[in-house]
Amino acid sequence: MAMRAYVDEVDASGVAQMQEAGMTVNELSPEQKAAFRDALAEPYKNYEAQFGKELMDRIQAVE
């Protein structure tokens, strides 16, 4: 978990630096995230056959 916290911190600081440099960052609402996940349901089934259910469950659990 310590590595995840580090990665989250680096990610957030990198985004902040890019915003300071003038980049526009669009954040998805919970509804938009849900629509995105729904749109990926079928491709994920195909990947599950190729890579296994356990790996795909782990990937989908990441926020």
C-alpha positions, 0 to 999 in steps of 0.5 A: 500500500505504501507504493500506491500512496507514493504513486498517487502523490506523484500523480497528483503533483504531476497533474498540478504542475501541468495545470500550473503550466496551462494544461486543462484537466477534465475530471469525470463525474461519478455518472461519467465514470459509470458510463465509461465502465459500462462501455468497457463491459464487453471488451473486458469480457474478451480480455478476461478470456485472454488474461483471466478473471483474477487479473481483470477483477484487479484492474477493474478494482483500481480507482 
